[in-house]
């Protein structure tokens, strides 16, 4: 994104940046308007002027840095001023770099290209730290962090919060019969089915192997059971075929628990795991609800 109140500068900078393959450029003549534009979808790089109407570039940077997911977005201040105090102020506010107007084309393109490359590496590292490589779902680390935060928040608000744990029925049989490559295909199909079937605000994660978890904010127990049963049916209807065209049938069993006043993340997971055991021993390919905490711990 390029932020400058001069149409001539916007055209000049845009033409330079567009010489980089794959770069999409947005521009705005007002820092205040730019803040509303980037709130939902932060850009990968910002070029911003210092002197702007209503809000200068330094003030924009300070407010932008407070937005979610904007703390590490590279910002280059492009300004006609060479006053050291102004440049130091911009860097202290959170600017990553600065260029003096009019910028040298080669220097501008080089810096933009380097910052975009760094941004790409940062996204890759974030993905490795928070997402499961095979399925694309959240990984266990991210899921446990979100679970702890959700328990604290929803208890304060007095809202319902449910948790489910599920795994593949007889997954070892799939691997033994069709090979681990097809087992991976089944897990990927399962993950895709989860993303299509679960409400968008639910968080689905691969906890390890063929074990998965679902964090269901706002879901009361009965609603959570219904949503999980819809997922169970969707998985049972999913189709994975071998290279010879043979269909691989697979199902899941799910245990559901809903947050109580005395729950911690550990006890909530214990009760969901106990419910999963009930679903497994009850015949598999089914959903079971939470047992009492005392029963879960006793067993």
C-alpha positions as CSV (number, residue, x, y, z in Angstrom):
1,X,0.0,0.0,0.0
2,X,1.2,3.5,-0.9
3,X,-0.1,6.4,1.2
4,X,0.5,9.9,-0.2
5,X,-1.7,13.0,-0.8
6,X,0.1,13.8,-4.1
7,X,-1.4,12.1,-7.2
8,X,1.8,12.6,-9.0
9,X,3.8,10.8,-6.3
10,X,1.2,8.0,-6.1
11,X,1.5,7.4,-9.9
12,X,5.3,7.5,-9.8
13,X,5.8,5.1,-6.8
14,X,3.1,2.8,-8.2
15,X,4.8,2.5,-11.6
16,X,8.2,1.7,-9.9
17,X,6.8,-0.9,-7.6
18,X,4.7,-2.6,-10.3
19,X,8.0,-3.5,-12.1
20,X,8.3,-6.2,-9.4
21,X,6.6,-9.4,-10.6
22,X,3.5,-10.5,-8.7
23,X,3.1,-7.2,-6.7
24,X,-0.4,-5.8,-6.3
25,X,-0.6,-2.1,-5.4
26,X,-3.2,-0.2,-3.5
27,X,-3.0,3.5,-2.7
28,X,-4.6,6.1,-0.6
29,X,-4.3,9.9,-0.2
30,X,-5.3,10.0,3.5
31,X,-3.7,8.2,6.5
32,X,-7.0,8.0,8.3
33,X,-8.7,6.3,5.2
34,X,-5.7,4.0,4.9
35,X,-6.2,2.8,8.5
36,X,-9.8,1.7,7.8
37,X,-8.7,0.0,4.6
38,X,-5.9,-2.1,6.2
39,X,-7.7,-3.0,9.5
40,X,-9.2,-6.3,8.1
41,X,-6.5,-7.2,5.6
42,X,-3.0,-5.7,6.4
43,X,-0.7,-5.3,3.3
44,X,2.7,-7.0,3.2
45,X,4.5,-3.6,2.9
46,X,3.5,0.1,3.3
47,X,5.1,3.2,1.7
48,X,3.9,6.3,3.5
49,X,4.7,10.0,3.2
50,X,5.4,12.0,6.3
51,X,3.4,15.1,5.5
52,X,-0.3,14.1,5.1
53,X,-3.6,15.9,5.7
54,X,-5.2,15.5,9.1
55,X,-2.7,12.8,10.3
56,X,1.0,12.8,9.5
57,X,2.9,9.6,8.6
58,X,4.4,9.1,12.1
59,X,0.9,9.2,13.7
60,X,-0.3,6.8,11.1
61,X,2.5,4.4,11.9
62,X,1.8,4.5,15.7
63,X,-1.9,3.7,15.1
64,X,-1.2,1.1,12.5
65,X,1.2,-0.8,14.8
66,X,-1.6,-1.2,17.4
67,X,-3.9,-3.0,14.9
68,X,-4.1,-6.8,15.1
69,X,-1.5,-8.6,12.8
70,X,0.2,-5.3,12.0
71,X,3.1,-5.3,14.4
72,X,5.6,-6.7,12.0
73,X,4.5,-5.3,8.6
74,X,7.4,-3.4,7.0
75,X,6.9,0.3,6.7
76,X,9.1,2.6,4.5
77,X,8.6,6.3,5.1
78,X,9.1,8.2,1.8
79,X,9.6,11.8,2.6
80,X,11.1,15.0,1.3
81,X,12.3,16.1,4.7
82,X,15.9,15.2,5.7
83,X,15.5,16.5,9.2
84,X,17.1,13.9,11.5
85,X,14.6,14.5,14.3
86,X,11.7,13.6,11.9
87,X,13.4,10.5,10.7
88,X,14.3,9.4,14.3
89,X,10.7,10.0,15.3
90,X,9.4,7.8,12.4
91,X,11.8,5.0,13.4
92,X,10.8,5.2,17.0
93,X,7.1,5.1,16.0
94,X,7.7,1.8,14.2
95,X,9.0,2.7,10.7
96,X,11.2,0.0,9.3
97,X,13.2,2.2,6.9
98,X,13.0,5.5,5.1
99,X,13.8,7.0,1.6
100,X,14.2,10.6,0.6
101,X,11.9,12.0,-2.1
102,X,12.2,11.6,-5.0
103,X,13.5,8.0,-4.4
104,X,16.0,6.4,-6.7
105,X,14.2,3.8,-8.7
106,X,16.7,1.0,-8.4
107,X,17.1,1.6,-4.6
108,X,13.3,1.7,-4.1
109,X,12.7,-1.6,-6.0
110,X,15.6,-3.3,-4.2
111,X,14.3,-2.3,-0.8
112,X,10.7,-3.3,-1.6
113,X,11.8,-6.6,-3.0
114,X,13.9,-7.4,0.1
115,X,11.2,-6.5,2.5
116,X,8.6,-8.6,0.6
117,X,11.0,-11.5,0.7
118,X,11.4,-11.1,4.5
119,X,7.7,-10.9,4.9
120,X,7.3,-14.1,2.9
121,X,9.8,-15.9,5.2
122,X,8.0,-14.6,8.2
123,X,4.7,-16.0,7.0
124,X,6.4,-19.4,6.4
125,X,7.8,-19.5,9.9
126,X,4.5,-18.5,11.4
127,X,2.8,-21.3,9.5
128,X,5.4,-23.8,10.6
129,X,4.9,-22.7,14.2
130,X,1.1,-22.7,14.2
131,X,-0.2,-25.1,11.5
132,X,0.1,-28.8,10.8
133,X,2.1,-29.4,7.7
134,X,0.2,-32.4,6.4
135,X,-3.4,-31.2,6.9
136,X,-3.2,-27.4,7.0
137,X,-5.1,-27.4,10.3
138,X,-4.0,-25.7,13.5
139,X,-1.3,-27.7,15.3
140,X,-1.4,-28.8,18.9
141,X,0.7,-25.8,20.2
142,X,-1.7,-23.2,18.7
143,X,-4.7,-25.2,19.8
144,X,-3.7,-25.4,23.4
145,X,-2.9,-21.7,23.5
146,X,-6.3,-20.8,22.0
147,X,-8.1,-23.2,24.4
148,X,-6.5,-21.6,27.5
149,X,-7.4,-18.1,26.2
150,X,-11.0,-19.2,25.3
151,X,-11.6,-20.7,28.7
152,X,-10.5,-17.5,30.4
153,X,-12.5,-15.2,28.1
154,X,-15.7,-17.2,28.0
155,X,-15.8,-17.8,31.7
156,X,-15.5,-14.0,32.3
157,X,-18.3,-13.4,29.8
158,X,-20.5,-16.2,31.1
159,X,-20.8,-17.7,27.6
160,X,-20.9,-21.3,26.6
161,X,-17.8,-23.1,25.4
162,X,-17.5,-26.7,24.2
163,X,-14.6,-28.9,23.2
164,X,-14.5,-32.1,21.2
165,X,-11.8,-34.6,20.6
166,X,-12.0,-37.2,17.8
167,X,-9.9,-39.7,16.0
168,X,-10.1,-42.0,13.0
169,X,-11.7,-45.4,13.6
170,X,-9.3,-48.3,12.8
171,X,-6.8,-45.9,11.1
172,X,-4.0,-48.5,11.6
173,X,-6.0,-50.8,9.3
174,X,-6.1,-48.1,6.6
175,X,-2.3,-47.7,6.8
176,X,-1.7,-51.5,6.8
177,X,-4.1,-52.2,3.9
178,X,-3.4,-49.2,1.6
179,X,0.0,-47.9,2.8
180,X,1.0,-44.8,4.7
181,X,0.8,-42.6,1.5
182,X,-2.9,-43.3,1.2
183,X,-3.2,-42.9,5.0
184,X,-2.0,-39.4,4.5
185,X,-4.5,-38.8,1.8
186,X,-7.3,-39.9,4.1
187,X,-6.1,-37.5,6.8
188,X,-6.0,-34.6,4.3
189,X,-9.5,-35.5,3.1
190,X,-10.6,-35.6,6.8
191,X,-9.1,-32.1,7.4
192,X,-10.8,-30.7,4.3
193,X,-14.1,-32.2,5.3
194,X,-13.7,-30.6,8.8
195,X,-13.0,-27.1,7.3
196,X,-16.1,-27.4,5.0
197,X,-18.5,-28.8,7.7
198,X,-17.6,-26.9,10.8
199,X,-18.7,-23.3,11.4
200,X,-16.1,-20.8,10.5
201,X,-15.6,-19.6,14.1
202,X,-14.7,-23.1,15.3
203,X,-11.0,-24.0,15.5
204,X,-10.1,-27.5,14.3
205,X,-6.6,-28.8,15.0
206,X,-4.6,-31.9,14.5
207,X,-3.4,-32.8,17.9
208,X,-1.1,-35.7,16.8
209,X,-1.3,-38.8,14.6
210,X,-5.0,-39.4,13.8
211,X,-6.2,-37.4,16.8
212,X,-8.0,-34.1,16.3
213,X,-9.6,-31.4,18.5
214,X,-12.4,-28.9,17.9
215,X,-12.8,-25.7,20.0
216,X,-16.4,-24.5,19.8
217,X,-16.8,-21.0,21.2
218,X,-20.5,-20.1,22.0
219,X,-21.7,-23.7,21.5
220,X,-23.9,-25.1,24.3
221,X,-23.7,-28.8,24.8
222,X,-26.6,-29.9,22.7
223,X,-25.6,-27.6,19.8
224,X,-22.0,-29.0,20.0
225,X,-23.4,-32.6,19.8
226,X,-25.5,-31.7,16.8
227,X,-22.6,-30.0,15.0
228,X,-20.2,-32.9,15.7
229,X,-22.8,-35.4,14.5
230,X,-23.1,-33.4,11.2
231,X,-19.3,-33.6,10.9
232,X,-19.4,-37.4,11.6
233,X,-21.9,-37.9,8.8
234,X,-19.9,-35.7,6.4
235,X,-16.7,-37.7,7.1
236,X,-18.6,-41.0,6.6
237,X,-19.8,-39.8,3.2
238,X,-16.3,-38.6,2.1
239,X,-14.6,-40.5,-0.6
240,X,-10.9,-41.2,-1.0
241,X,-9.8,-43.5,-3.9
242,X,-6.6,-45.4,-4.6
243,X,-4.8,-45.1,-7.9
244,X,-6.7,-48.3,-9.0
245,X,-10.1,-46.6,-8.2
246,X,-10.8,-48.5,-5.0
247,X,-12.7,-46.5,-2.4
248,X,-11.2,-46.3,1.1
249,X,-14.0,-46.1,3.7
250,X,-13.2,-44.3,6.9
251,X,-15.2,-42.9,9.9
252,X,-14.5,-41.0,13.1
253,X,-15.6,-41.2,16.7
254,X,-16.1,-38.0,18.7
255,X,-16.2,-37.1,22.4
256,X,-17.7,-33.8,23.5
257,X,-17.4,-31.8,26.7
258,X,-18.8,-28.4,27.7
259,X,-17.1,-26.0,30.0
260,X,-18.2,-25.9,33.7
261,X,-17.3,-23.4,36.4
262,X,-14.7,-25.8,37.9
263,X,-13.0,-26.8,34.6
264,X,-9.5,-26.2,33.6
265,X,-8.1,-27.0,30.1
266,X,-6.9,-30.3,31.5
267,X,-10.2,-31.4,33.1
268,X,-12.1,-30.3,30.0
269,X,-9.9,-32.4,27.8
270,X,-10.1,-35.3,30.3
271,X,-13.9,-35.3,30.1
272,X,-13.9,-35.1,26.3
273,X,-11.4,-37.9,26.1
274,X,-13.6,-40.0,28.4
275,X,-16.6,-39.3,26.1
276,X,-14.5,-40.4,23.1
277,X,-13.8,-43.6,24.9
278,X,-17.5,-44.1,25.4
279,X,-18.1,-43.5,21.6
280,X,-15.3,-46.0,20.8
281,X,-16.6,-48.8,23.1
282,X,-20.2,-48.1,22.0
283,X,-19.4,-49.2,18.4
284,X,-17.4,-46.3,16.8
285,X,-18.7,-43.9,14.1
286,X,-20.7,-42.0,16.7
287,X,-20.7,-39.0,19.0
288,X,-20.8,-39.2,22.8
289,X,-21.4,-36.4,25.3
290,X,-19.5,-35.4,28.4
291,X,-19.5,-37.6,31.5
292,X,-19.4,-36.1,34.9
293,X,-16.0,-34.9,36.0
294,X,-15.8,-37.3,38.9
295,X,-16.6,-40.2,36.6
296,X,-14.0,-39.1,34.0
297,X,-11.3,-38.9,36.7
298,X,-12.3,-42.1,38.4
299,X,-12.0,-44.0,35.1
